[in-house]
Amino acid sequence: MINIGDTAVSEQKVVETNAISSPEKKEESEAEKKSTSTKKSKGRSQSRGTARAKLTRENEEKEVSFFKENIYIVFVECETPGNVGFLARTMANFGLKNLVLINPPKLTNEAYYQATHGKYIVENAKIYKTLDEFYQSKRIDFKVASTGMAGGSYNLSRIPIKPEELGKSLNVSNKIAILFGREGDGLSNKEIDDCDICVSIPTDPTYPIMNISHAAAIIFYELFKNKHEYGVEGLNESTPLEKDYLLNDMKEIIDFLNIPEHKKKNGLKTFNNIISRAFITGREAHTFKGILRRVKNKLGEQ
């Protein structure tokens, strides 16, 4: 045997030879290599799949948390304690827990009885004297008015969307208030005007007004079934402040126009409706604001 450091005393030729493999053994060896490679590839793929599945689960859990924490169901000046209980029961069916009562009657045992397994929602309900007090207290980002009396194209405040559209578009990472009105009169025009959007359930015109808990169930279902589709990465809805900037810019543009005051008001309201129904992203709001600023500058030069 030749070791490292040995001195050759005569010319020697060392030839390394590989064992001659039969075709069968060669095929077995190649198959073994391929199997090992496949296992490694599958391992990497499974690892990536596990990571994606974990991320998906985490996102879903986050969406569920947002859904429960950020949606406030607001009952404005309800007339009977029993309807508070019915509404709380419906909320419990769909995982909602934030009940807000605006100037309610005294909550008697009937409210707790009708709530059944949603009794805890009535117990934890927050009570405010006015809507403005509630809005300021919770810093609500987006307000949704529900109505059984949808308006046509000339009633700008009551141009509605359907519950299905609301469920698909609502961004639950923001704080959202969904308003239900009085059993007899519903929400006032001013209360609807103050909201960003109006939702209405299509019903037979011979009897269009639904019981509040029935209407709530339809709306809650549409929100609930879409809760895993809300948080699209990179598509963050514009903030109330960004929308206010857009409205202020449009108001300044409209003020340049020589049109009657009531038409200016309607024009601004129409613009606000479009922005609210579109659920524009922060990036879209930023881009749109840049365009409106250039329009203002051009008008100012004239």
C-alpha positions as protocol buffer text, in pm:
chain_id: "A"
residue {
  index: 1
  type: MET
  ca { x: 0 y: 0 z: 0 }
}
residue {
  index: 2
  type: ILE
  ca { x: 129 y: 345 z: -88 }
}
residue {
  index: 3
  type: ASN
  ca { x: 99 y: 601 z: 189 }
}
residue {
  index: 4
  type: ILE
  ca { x: 129 y: 976 z: 168 }
}
residue {
  index: 5
  type: GLY
  ca { x: 504 y: 1061 z: 205 }
}
residue {
  index: 6
  type: ASP
  ca { x: 636 y: 734 z: 66 }
}
residue {
  index: 7
  type: THR
  ca { x: 921 y: 762 z: -187 }
}
residue {
  index: 8
  type: ALA
  ca { x: 890 y: 578 z: -510 }
}
residue {
  index: 9
  type: VAL
  ca { x: 1189 y: 352 z: -573 }
}
residue {
  index: 10
  type: SER
  ca { x: 1079 y: 249 z: -915 }
}
residue {
  index: 11
  type: GLU
  ca { x: 822 y: 359 z: -1170 }
}
residue {
  index: 12
  type: GLN
  ca { x: 485 y: 249 z: -1065 }
}
residue {
  index: 13
  type: LYS
  ca { x: 150 y: 311 z: -1226 }
}
residue {
  index: 14
  type: VAL
  ca { x: -151 y: 307 z: -1008 }
}
residue {
  index: 15
  type: VAL
  ca { x: -474 y: 254 z: -1194 }
}
residue {
  index: 16
  type: GLU
  ca { x: -804 y: 303 z: -1016 }
}
residue {
  index: 17
  type: THR
  ca { x: -1074 y: 79 z: -1143 }
}
residue {
  index: 18
  type: ASN
  ca { x: -1447 y: 85 z: -1072 }
}
residue {
  index: 19
  type: ALA
  ca { x: -1635 y: -231 z: -1021 }
}
residue {
  index: 20
  type: ILE
  ca { x: -1817 y: -329 z: -1338 }
}
residue {
  index: 21
  type: SER
  ca { x: -2186 y: -307 z: -1274 }
}
residue {
  index: 22
  type: SER
  ca { x: -2442 y: -514 z: -1450 }
}
residue {
  index: 23
  type: PRO
  ca { x: -2721 y: -326 z: -1636 }
}
residue {
  index: 24
  type: GLU
  ca { x: -2968 y: -445 z: -1367 }
}
residue {
  index: 25
  type: LYS
  ca { x: -2757 y: -296 z: -1085 }
}
residue {
  index: 26
  type: LYS
  ca { x: -2713 y: 26 z: -1279 }
}
residue {
  index: 27
  type: GLU
  ca { x: -3088 y: 63 z: -1318 }
}
residue {
  index: 28
  type: GLU
  ca { x: -3137 y: -7 z: -947 }
}
residue {
  index: 29
  type: SER
  ca { x: -2880 y: 262 z: -859 }
}
residue {
  index: 30
  type: GLU
  ca { x: -3044 y: 521 z: -1083 }
}
residue {
  index: 31
  type: ALA
  ca { x: -3388 y: 437 z: -944 }
}
residue {
  index: 32
  type: GLU
  ca { x: -3251 y: 478 z: -592 }
}
residue {
  index: 33
  type: LYS
  ca { x: -3107 y: 821 z: -676 }
}
residue {
  index: 34
  type: LYS
  ca { x: -3434 y: 928 z: -835 }
}
residue {
  index: 35
  type: SER
  ca { x: -3631 y: 808 z: -532 }
}
residue {
  index: 36
  type: THR
  ca { x: -3403 y: 1002 z: -296 }
}
residue {
  index: 37
  type: SER
  ca { x: -3436 y: 1314 z: -509 }
}
residue {
  index: 38
  type: THR
  ca { x: -3814 y: 1279 z: -520 }
}
residue {
  index: 39
  type: LYS
  ca { x: -3833 y: 1237 z: -143 }
}
residue {
  index: 40
  type: LYS
  ca { x: -3625 y: 1552 z: -90 }
}
residue {
  index: 41
  type: SER
  ca { x: -3842 y: 1744 z: -337 }
}
residue {
  index: 42
  type: LYS
  ca { x: -4160 y: 1621 z: -167 }
}
residue {
  index: 43
  type: GLY
  ca { x: -4014 y: 1715 z: 170 }
}
residue {
  index: 44
  type: ARG
  ca { x: -3943 y: 2070 z: 56 }
}
residue {
  index: 45
  type: SER
  ca { x: -4286 y: 2096 z: -107 }
}
residue {
  index: 46
  type: GLN
  ca { x: -4460 y: 1967 z: 206 }
}
residue {
  index: 47
  type: SER
  ca { x: -4261 y: 2211 z: 418 }
}
residue {
  index: 48
  type: ARG
  ca { x: -4368 y: 2503 z: 199 }
}
residue {
  index: 49
  type: GLY
  ca { x: -4727 y: 2375 z: 199 }
}
residue {
  index: 50
  type: THR
  ca { x: -4726 y: 2350 z: 578 }
}
residue {
  index: 51
  type: ALA
  ca { x: -4595 y: 2707 z: 608 }
}
residue {
  index: 52
  type: ARG
  ca { x: -4863 y: 2835 z: 369 }
}
residue {
  index: 53
  type: ALA
  ca { x: -5135 y: 2644 z: 555 }
}
residue {
  index: 54
  type: LYS
  ca { x: -5014 y: 2787 z: 885 }
}
residue {
  index: 55
  type: LEU
  ca { x: -5015 y: 3139 z: 742 }
}
residue {
  index: 56
  type: THR
  ca { x: -5366 y: 3086 z: 603 }
}
residue {
  index: 57
  type: ARG
  ca { x: -5490 y: 2964 z: 940 }
}
residue {
  index: 58
  type: GLU
  ca { x: -5333 y: 3263 z: 1114 }
}
residue {
  index: 59
  type: ASN
  ca { x: -5496 y: 3502 z: 865 }
}
residue {
  index: 60
  type: GLU
  ca { x: -5832 y: 3334 z: 909 }
}
residue {
  index: 61
  type: GLU
  ca { x: -5803 y: 3354 z: 1286 }
}
residue {
  index: 62
  type: LYS
  ca { x: -5715 y: 3722 z: 1257 }
}
residue {
  index: 63
  type: GLU
  ca { x: -6019 y: 3784 z: 1034 }
}
residue {
  index: 64
  type: VAL
  ca { x: -6248 y: 3605 z: 1278 }
}
residue {
  index: 65
  type: SER
  ca { x: -6107 y: 3816 z: 1561 }
}
residue {
  index: 66
  type: PHE
  ca { x: -6161 y: 4139 z: 1362 }
}
residue {
  index: 67
  type: PHE
  ca { x: -6514 y: 4025 z: 1276 }
}
residue {
  index: 68
  type: LYS
  ca { x: -6602 y: 3980 z: 1643 }
}
residue {
  index: 69
  type: GLU
  ca { x: -6418 y: 4281 z: 1782 }
}
residue {
  index: 70
  type: ASN
  ca { x: -6468 y: 4555 z: 1522 }
}
residue {
  index: 71
  type: ILE
  ca { x: -6835 y: 4530 z: 1423 }
}
residue {
  index: 72
  type: TYR
  ca { x: -7082 y: 4724 z: 1641 }
}
residue {
  index: 73
  type: ILE
  ca { x: -7454 y: 4654 z: 1606 }
}
residue {
  index: 74
  type: VAL
  ca { x: -7641 y: 4972 z: 1695 }
}
residue {
  index: 75
  type: PHE
  ca { x: -8013 y: 4973 z: 1784 }
}
residue {
  index: 76
  type: VAL
  ca { x: -8142 y: 5331 z: 1776 }
}
residue {
  index: 77
  type: GLU
  ca { x: -8420 y: 5416 z: 2022 }
}
residue {
  index: 78
  type: CYS
  ca { x: -8579 y: 5072 z: 2029 }
}
residue {
  index: 79
  type: GLU
  ca { x: -8933 y: 5069 z: 2159 }
}
residue {
  index: 80
  type: THR
  ca { x: -8958 y: 4729 z: 2332 }
}
residue {
  index: 81
  type: PRO
  ca { x: -8705 y: 4538 z: 2545 }
}
residue {
  index: 82
  type: GLY
  ca { x: -8808 y: 4213 z: 2376 }
}
residue {
  index: 83
  type: ASN
  ca { x: -8666 y: 4325 z: 2043 }
}
residue {
  index: 84
  type: VAL
  ca { x: -8333 y: 4396 z: 2212 }
}
residue {
  index: 85
  type: GLY
  ca { x: -8330 y: 4031 z: 2321 }
}
residue {
  index: 86
  type: PHE
  ca { x: -8424 y: 3904 z: 1976 }
}
residue {
  index: 87
  type: LEU
  ca { x: -8146 y: 4111 z: 1818 }
}
residue {
  index: 88
  type: ALA
  ca { x: -7891 y: 3984 z: 2073 }
}
residue {
  index: 89
  type: ARG
  ca { x: -7993 y: 3625 z: 2001 }
}
residue {
  index: 90
  type: THR
  ca { x: -7941 y: 3680 z: 1627 }
}
residue {
  index: 91
  type: MET
  ca { x: -7602 y: 3837 z: 1694 }
}
residue {
  index: 92
  type: ALA
  ca { x: -7496 y: 3532 z: 1896 }
}
residue {
  index: 93
  type: ASN
  ca { x: -7591 y: 3306 z: 1603 }
}
residue {
  index: 94
  type: PHE
  ca { x: -7329 y: 3478 z: 1388 }
}
residue {
  index: 95
  type: GLY
  ca { x: -7052 y: 3542 z: 1639 }
}
residue {
  index: 96
  type: LEU
  ca { x: -7116 y: 3914 z: 1690 }
}
residue {
  index: 97
  type: LYS
  ca { x: -7094 y: 4052 z: 2043 }
}
residue {
  index: 98
  type: ASN
  ca { x: -7082 y: 4434 z: 2042 }
}
residue {
  index: 99
  type: LEU
  ca { x: -7438 y: 4558 z: 2098 }
}
residue {
  index: 100
  type: VAL
  ca { x: -7493 y: 4933 z: 2130 }
}
residue {
  index: 101
  type: LEU
  ca { x: -7823 y: 5082 z: 2243 }
}
residue {
  index: 102
  type: ILE
  ca { x: -7903 y: 5446 z: 2175 }
}
residue {
  index: 103
  type: ASN
  ca { x: -8149 y: 5595 z: 2424 }
}
residue {
  index: 104
  type: PRO
  ca { x: -8327 y: 5262 z: 2492 }
}
residue {
  index: 105
  type: PRO
  ca { x: -8620 y: 5189 z: 2723 }
}
residue {
  index: 106
  type: LYS
  ca { x: -8555 y: 5016 z: 3054 }
}
residue {
  index: 107
  type: LEU
  ca { x: -8425 y: 4665 z: 2988 }
}
residue {
  index: 108
  type: THR
  ca { x: -8671 y: 4439 z: 3166 }
}
residue {
  index: 109
  type: ASN
  ca { x: -8648 y: 4061 z: 3210 }
}
residue {
  index: 110
  type: GLU
  ca { x: -8810 y: 4020 z: 2868 }
}
residue {
  index: 111
  type: ALA
  ca { x: -8490 y: 4138 z: 2697 }
}
residue {
  index: 112
  type: TYR
  ca { x: -8285 y: 3870 z: 2872 }
}
residue {
  index: 113
  type: TYR
  ca { x: -8550 y: 3602 z: 2825 }
}
residue {
  index: 114
  type: GLN
  ca { x: -8582 y: 3659 z: 2448 }
}
residue {
  index: 115
  type: ALA
  ca { x: -8204 y: 3663 z: 2408 }
}
residue {
  index: 116
  type: THR
  ca { x: -8180 y: 3299 z: 2533 }
}
residue {
  index: 117
  type: HIS
  ca { x: -7814 y: 3200 z: 2472 }
}
residue {
  index: 118
  type: GLY
  ca { x: -7734 y: 3559 z: 2372 }
}
residue {
  index: 119
  type: LYS
  ca { x: -7813 y: 3684 z: 2721 }
}
residue {
  index: 120
  type: TYR
  ca { x: -7447 y: 3779 z: 2775 }
}
residue {
  index: 121
  type: ILE
  ca { x: -7473 y: 4022 z: 2482 }
}
residue {
  index: 122
  type: VAL
  ca { x: -7758 y: 4211 z: 2651 }
}
residue {
  index: 123
  type: GLU
  ca { x: -7567 y: 4212 z: 2979 }
}
residue {
  index: 124
  type: ASN
  ca { x: -7262 y: 4367 z: 2810 }
}
residue {
  index: 125
  type: ALA
  ca { x: -7452 y: 4611 z: 2586 }
}
residue {
  index: 126
  type: LYS
  ca { x: -7320 y: 4968 z: 2583 }
}
residue {
  index: 127
  type: ILE
  ca { x: -7578 y: 5245 z: 2624 }
}
residue {
  index: 128
  type: TYR
  ca { x: -7541 y: 5600 z: 2487 }
}
residue {
  index: 129
  type: LYS
  ca { x: -7777 y: 5894 z: 2477 }
}
residue {
  index: 130
  type: THR
  ca { x: -7695 y: 5990 z: 2117 }
}
residue {
  index: 131
  type: LEU
  ca { x: -7530 y: 5843 z: 1809 }
}
residue {
  index: 132
  type: ASP
  ca { x: -7268 y: 6120 z: 1806 }
}
residue {
  index: 133
  type: GLU
  ca { x: -7165 y: 6027 z: 2159 }
}
residue {
  index: 134
  type: PHE
  ca { x: -7118 y: 5667 z: 2048 }
}
residue {
  index: 135
  type: TYR
  ca { x: -6926 y: 5760 z: 1731 }
}
residue {
  index: 136
  type: GLN
  ca { x: -6682 y: 5973 z: 1926 }
}
residue {
  index: 137
  type: SER
  ca { x: -6642 y: 5719 z: 2205 }
}
residue {
  index: 138
  type: LYS
  ca { x: -6549 y: 5426 z: 1978 }
}
residue {
  index: 139
  type: ARG
  ca { x: -6389 y: 5625 z: 1694 }
}
residue {
  index: 140
  type: ILE
  ca { x: -6596 y: 5451 z: 1429 }
}
residue {
  index: 141
  type: ASP
  ca { x: -6433 y: 5434 z: 1084 }
}
residue {
  index: 142
  type: PHE
  ca { x: -6730 y: 5328 z: 873 }
}
residue {
  index: 143
  type: LYS
  ca { x: -7106 y: 5363 z: 930 }
}
residue {
  index: 144
  type: VAL
  ca { x: -7374 y: 5151 z: 763 }
}
residue {
  index: 145
  type: ALA
  ca { x: -7743 y: 5246 z: 777 }
}
residue {
  index: 146
  type: SER
  ca { x: -8003 y: 4975 z: 730 }
}
residue {
  index: 147
  type: THR
  ca { x: -8341 y: 5069 z: 587 }
}
residue {
  index: 148
  type: GLY
  ca { x: -8652 y: 4904 z: 454 }
}
residue {
  index: 149
  type: MET
  ca { x: -8737 y: 5217 z: 256 }
}
residue {
  index: 150
  type: ALA
  ca { x: -8472 y: 5231 z: -13 }
}
residue {
  index: 151
  type: GLY
  ca { x: -8464 y: 5546 z: -223 }
}
residue {
  index: 152
  type: GLY
  ca { x: -8443 y: 5594 z: -596 }
}
residue {
  index: 153
  type: SER
  ca { x: -8178 y: 5783 z: -787 }
}
residue {
  index: 154
  type: TYR
  ca { x: -8316 y: 6120 z: -665 }
}
residue {
  index: 155
  type: ASN
  ca { x: -8294 y: 6027 z: -297 }
}
residue {
  index: 156
  type: LEU
  ca { x: -7917 y: 6031 z: -271 }
}
residue {
  index: 157
  type: SER
  ca { x: -7894 y: 5930 z: 94 }
}
residue {
  index: 158
  type: ARG
  ca { x: -8104 y: 5618 z: 44 }
}
residue {
  index: 159
  type: ILE
  ca { x: -7941 y: 5469 z: -266 }
}
residue {
  index: 160
  type: PRO
  ca { x: -7878 y: 5121 z: -123 }
}
residue {
  index: 161
  type: ILE
  ca { x: -7656 y: 4822 z: -173 }
}
residue {
  index: 162
  type: LYS
  ca { x: -7771 y: 4467 z: -103 }
}
residue {
  index: 163
  type: PRO
  ca { x: -7649 y: 4270 z: 201 }
}
residue {
  index: 164
  type: GLU
  ca { x: -7450 y: 4038 z: -27 }
}
residue {
  index: 165
  type: GLU
  ca { x: -7253 y: 4332 z: -169 }
}
residue {
  index: 166
  type: LEU
  ca { x: -7191 y: 4462 z: 181 }
}
residue {
  index: 167
  type: GLY
  ca { x: -7064 y: 4123 z: 299 }
}
residue {
  index: 168
  type: LYS
  ca { x: -6821 y: 4090 z: 10 }
}
residue {
  index: 169
  type: SER
  ca { x: -6679 y: 4441 z: 39 }
}
residue {
  index: 170
  type: LEU
  ca { x: -6671 y: 4531 z: 407 }
}
residue {
  index: 171
  type: ASN
  ca { x: -6324 y: 4559 z: 557 }
}
residue {
  index: 172
  type: VAL
  ca { x: -6351 y: 4430 z: 913 }
}
residue {
  index: 173
  type: SER
  ca { x: -6005 y: 4552 z: 1008 }
}
residue {
  index: 174
  type: ASN
  ca { x: -6176 y: 4891 z: 1050 }
}
residue {
  index: 175
  type: LYS
  ca { x: -6427 y: 4977 z: 1324 }
}
residue {
  index: 176
  type: ILE
  ca { x: -6773 y: 4946 z: 1171 }
}
residue {
  index: 177
  type: ALA
  ca { x: -7116 y: 5047 z: 1301 }
}
residue {
  index: 178
  type: ILE
  ca { x: -7428 y: 4887 z: 1150 }
}
residue {
  index: 179
  type: LEU
  ca { x: -7739 y: 5085 z: 1244 }
}
residue {
  index: 180
  type: PHE
  ca { x: -8091 y: 4952 z: 1290 }
}
residue {
  index: 181
  type: GLY
  ca { x: -8370 y: 5203 z: 1344 }
}
residue {
  index: 182
  type: ARG
  ca { x: -8684 y: 5232 z: 1548 }
}
residue {
  index: 183
  type: GLU
  ca { x: -8944 y: 4961 z: 1508 }
}
residue {
  index: 184
  type: GLY
  ca { x: -9203 y: 5210 z: 1383 }
}
residue {
  index: 185
  type: ASP
  ca { x: -9014 y: 5481 z: 1196 }
}
residue {
  index: 186
  type: GLY
  ca { x: -8670 y: 5335 z: 1127 }
}
residue {
  index: 187
  type: LEU
  ca { x: -8374 y: 5571 z: 1096 }
}
residue {
  index: 188
  type: SER
  ca { x: -8424 y: 5940 z: 1031 }
}
residue {
  index: 189
  type: ASN
  ca { x: -8297 y: 6105 z: 712 }
}
residue {
  index: 190
  type: LYS
  ca { x: -8027 y: 6282 z: 914 }
}
residue {
  index: 191
  type: GLU
  ca { x: -7910 y: 5956 z: 1072 }
}
residue {
  index: 192
  type: ILE
  ca { x: -7885 y: 5799 z: 727 }
}
residue {
  index: 193
  type: ASP
  ca { x: -7712 y: 6110 z: 587 }
}
residue {
  index: 194
  type: ASP
  ca { x: -7442 y: 6075 z: 852 }
}
residue {
  index: 195
  type: CYS
  ca { x: -7366 y: 5717 z: 740 }
}
residue {
  index: 196
  type: ASP
  ca { x: -7121 y: 5619 z: 468 }
}
residue {
  index: 197
  type: ILE
  ca { x: -7350 y: 5370 z: 301 }
}
residue {
  index: 198
  type: CYS
  ca { x: -7704 y: 5237 z: 308 }
}
residue {
  index: 199
  type: VAL
  ca { x: -7798 y: 4866 z: 298 }
}
residue {
  index: 200
  type: SER
  ca { x: -8146 y: 4738 z: 218 }
}
residue {
  index: 201
  type: ILE
  ca { x: -8300 y: 4393 z: 173 }
}
residue {
  index: 202
  type: PRO
  ca { x: -8515 y: 4347 z: -140 }
}
residue {
  index: 203
  type: THR
  ca { x: -8867 y: 4251 z: -30 }
}
residue {
  index: 204
  type: ASP
  ca { x: -9211 y: 4228 z: -185 }
}
residue {
  index: 205
  type: PRO
  ca { x: -9351 y: 4582 z: -226 }
}
residue {
  index: 206
  type: THR
  ca { x: -9684 y: 4479 z: -74 }
}
residue {
  index: 207
  type: TYR
  ca { x: -9511 y: 4428 z: 263 }
}
residue {
  index: 208
  type: PRO
  ca { x: -9158 y: 4573 z: 247 }
}
residue {
  index: 209
  type: ILE
  ca { x: -9081 y: 4628 z: 617 }
}
residue {
  index: 210
  type: MET
  ca { x: -8919 y: 4335 z: 797 }
}
residue {
  index: 211
  type: ASN
  ca { x: -8900 y: 4256 z: 1166 }
}
residue {
  index: 212
  type: ILE
  ca { x: -8566 y: 4383 z: 1295 }
}
residue {
  index: 213
  type: SER
  ca { x: -8430 y: 4044 z: 1400 }
}
residue {
  index: 214
  type: HIS
  ca { x: -8523 y: 3892 z: 1061 }
}
residue {
  index: 215
  type: ALA
  ca { x: -8354 y: 4175 z: 871 }
}
residue {
  index: 216
  type: ALA
  ca { x: -8052 y: 4154 z: 1101 }
}
residue {
  index: 217
  type: ALA
  ca { x: -8022 y: 3778 z: 1041 }
}
residue {
  index: 218
  type: ILE
  ca { x: -7998 y: 3827 z: 665 }
}
residue {
  index: 219
  type: ILE
  ca { x: -7737 y: 4101 z: 694 }
}
residue {
  index: 220
  type: PHE
  ca { x: -7534 y: 3914 z: 958 }
}
residue {
  index: 221
  type: TYR
  ca { x: -7536 y: 3597 z: 749 }
}
residue {
  index: 222
  type: GLU
  ca { x: -7392 y: 3779 z: 447 }
}
residue {
  index: 223
  type: LEU
  ca { x: -7120 y: 3931 z: 665 }
}
residue {
  index: 224
  type: PHE
  ca { x: -7046 y: 3601 z: 838 }
}
residue {
  index: 225
  type: LYS
  ca { x: -7018 y: 3384 z: 527 }
}
residue {
  index: 226
  type: ASN
  ca { x: -6762 y: 3622 z: 373 }
}
residue {
  index: 227
  type: LYS
  ca { x: -6549 y: 3680 z: 681 }
}
residue {
  index: 228
  type: HIS
  ca { x: -6261 y: 3472 z: 538 }
}
residue {
  index: 229
  type: GLU
  ca { x: -6251 y: 3684 z: 224 }
}
residue {
  index: 230
  type: TYR
  ca { x: -6200 y: 4024 z: 382 }
}
residue {
  index: 231
  type: GLY
  ca { x: -5831 y: 4077 z: 441 }
}
residue {
  index: 232
  type: VAL
  ca { x: -5668 y: 4090 z: 100 }
}
residue {
  index: 233
  type: GLU
  ca { x: -5300 y: 4163 z: 147 }
}
residue {
  index: 234
  type: GLY
  ca { x: -5201 y: 4501 z: 8 }
}
residue {
  index: 235
  type: LEU
  ca { x: -5562 y: 4616 z: -39 }
}
residue {
  index: 236
  type: ASN
  ca { x: -5615 y: 4825 z: 272 }
}
residue {
  index: 237
  type: GLU
  ca { x: -5928 y: 5036 z: 260 }
}
residue {
  index: 238
  type: SER
  ca { x: -5882 y: 5411 z: 273 }
}
residue {
  index: 239
  type: THR
  ca { x: -5919 y: 5571 z: 614 }
}
residue {
  index: 240
  type: PRO
  ca { x: -6194 y: 5819 z: 707 }
}
residue {
  index: 241
  type: LEU
  ca { x: -5931 y: 6095 z: 703 }
}
residue {
  index: 242
  type: GLU
  ca { x: -5827 y: 6010 z: 345 }
}
residue {
  index: 243
  type: LYS
  ca { x: -6194 y: 6019 z: 239 }
}
residue {
  index: 244
  type: ASP
  ca { x: -6238 y: 6355 z: 412 }
}
residue {
  index: 245
  type: TYR
  ca { x: -5944 y: 6492 z: 212 }
}
residue {
  index: 246
  type: LEU
  ca { x: -6109 y: 6374 z: -110 }
}
residue {
  index: 247
  type: LEU
  ca { x: -6441 y: 6532 z: -12 }
}
residue {
  index: 248
  type: ASN
  ca { x: -6273 y: 6861 z: 79 }
}
residue {
  index: 249
  type: ASP
  ca { x: -6089 y: 6868 z: -254 }
}
residue {
  index: 250
  type: MET
  ca { x: -6410 y: 6795 z: -446 }
}
residue {
  index: 251
  type: LYS
  ca { x: -6597 y: 7062 z: -248 }
}
residue {
  index: 252
  type: GLU
  ca { x: -6334 y: 7321 z: -345 }
}
residue {
  index: 253
  type: ILE
  ca { x: -6364 y: 7215 z: -710 }
}
residue {
  index: 254
  type: ILE
  ca { x: -6744 y: 7236 z: -699 }
}
residue {
  index: 255
  type: ASP
  ca { x: -6722 y: 7582 z: -540 }
}
residue {
  index: 256
  type: PHE
  ca { x: -6544 y: 7702 z: -855 }
}
residue {
  index: 257
  type: LEU
  ca { x: -6855 y: 7616 z: -1058 }
}
residue {
  index: 258
  type: ASN
  ca { x: -7125 y: 7870 z: -1126 }
}
residue {
  index: 259
  type: ILE
  ca { x: -7419 y: 7653 z: -1022 }
}
residue {
  index: 260
  type: PRO
  ca { x: -7696 y: 7690 z: -759 }
}
residue {
  index: 261
  type: GLU
  ca { x: -7609 y: 7605 z: -400 }
}
residue {
  index: 262
  type: HIS
  ca { x: -7846 y: 7307 z: -378 }
}
residue {
  index: 263
  type: LYS
  ca { x: -7683 y: 7151 z: -686 }
}
residue {
  index: 264
  type: LYS
  ca { x: -7341 y: 7191 z: -524 }
}
residue {
  index: 265
  type: LYS
  ca { x: -7472 y: 7010 z: -216 }
}
residue {
  index: 266
  type: ASN
  ca { x: -7622 y: 6728 z: -424 }
}
residue {
  index: 267
  type: GLY
  ca { x: -7304 y: 6700 z: -628 }
}
residue {
  index: 268
  type: LEU
  ca { x: -7091 y: 6660 z: -316 }
}
residue {
  index: 269
  type: LYS
  ca { x: -7334 y: 6407 z: -170 }
}
residue {
  index: 270
  type: THR
  ca { x: -7324 y: 6206 z: -493 }
}
residue {
  index: 271
  type: PHE
  ca { x: -6945 y: 6205 z: -488 }
}
residue {
  index: 272
  type: ASN
  ca { x: -6947 y: 6088 z: -126 }
}
residue {
  index: 273
  type: ASN
  ca { x: -7190 y: 5805 z: -214 }
}
residue {
  index: 274
  type: ILE
  ca { x: -6968 y: 5686 z: -497 }
}
residue {
  index: 275
  type: ILE
  ca { x: -6655 y: 5689 z: -282 }
}
residue {
  index: 276
  type: SER
  ca { x: -6829 y: 5501 z: -1 }
}
residue {
  index: 277
  type: ARG
  ca { x: -6987 y: 5235 z: -221 }
}
residue {
  index: 278
  type: ALA
  ca { x: -6661 y: 5176 z: -406 }
}
residue {
  index: 279
  type: PHE
  ca { x: -6467 y: 5088 z: -85 }
}
residue {
  index: 280
  type: ILE
  ca { x: -6158 y: 5246 z: -239 }
}
residue {
  index: 281
  type: THR
  ca { x: -5813 y: 5153 z: -112 }
}
residue {
  index: 282
  type: GLY
  ca { x: -5567 y: 5391 z: 49 }
}
residue {
  index: 283
  type: ARG
  ca { x: -5353 y: 5385 z: -264 }
}
residue {
  index: 284
  type: GLU
  ca { x: -5653 y: 5470 z: -483 }
}
residue {
  index: 285
  type: ALA
  ca { x: -5749 y: 5756 z: -250 }
}
residue {
  index: 286
  type: HIS
  ca { x: -5391 y: 5892 z: -267 }
}
residue {
  index: 287
  type: THR
  ca { x: -5387 y: 5874 z: -648 }
}
residue {
  index: 288
  type: PHE
  ca { x: -5731 y: 6030 z: -680 }
}
residue {
  index: 289
  type: LYS
  ca { x: -5637 y: 6312 z: -444 }
}
residue {
  index: 290
  type: GLY
  ca { x: -5338 y: 6393 z: -665 }
}
residue {
  index: 291
  type: ILE
  ca { x: -5567 y: 6426 z: -967 }
}
residue {
  index: 292
  type: LEU
  ca { x: -5815 y: 6647 z: -781 }
}
residue {
  index: 293
  type: ARG
  ca { x: -5531 y: 6869 z: -660 }
}
residue {
  index: 294
  type: ARG
  ca { x: -5415 y: 6923 z: -1019 }
}
residue {
  index: 295
  type: VAL
  ca { x: -5772 y: 7004 z: -1125 }
}
residue {
  index: 296
  type: LYS
  ca { x: -5793 y: 7263 z: -845 }
}
residue {
  index: 297
  type: ASN
  ca { x: -5463 y: 7417 z: -951 }
}
residue {
  index: 298
  type: LYS
  ca { x: -5582 y: 7446 z: -1312 }
}
residue {
  index: 299
  type: LEU
  ca { x: -5909 y: 7604 z: -1209 }
}
residue {
  index: 300
  type: GLY
  ca { x: -5721 y: 7849 z: -986 }
}
residue {
  index: 301
  type: GLU
  ca { x: -5505 y: 7961 z: -1280 }
}
residue {
  index: 302
  type: GLN
  ca { x: -5811 y: 8068 z: -1482 }
}
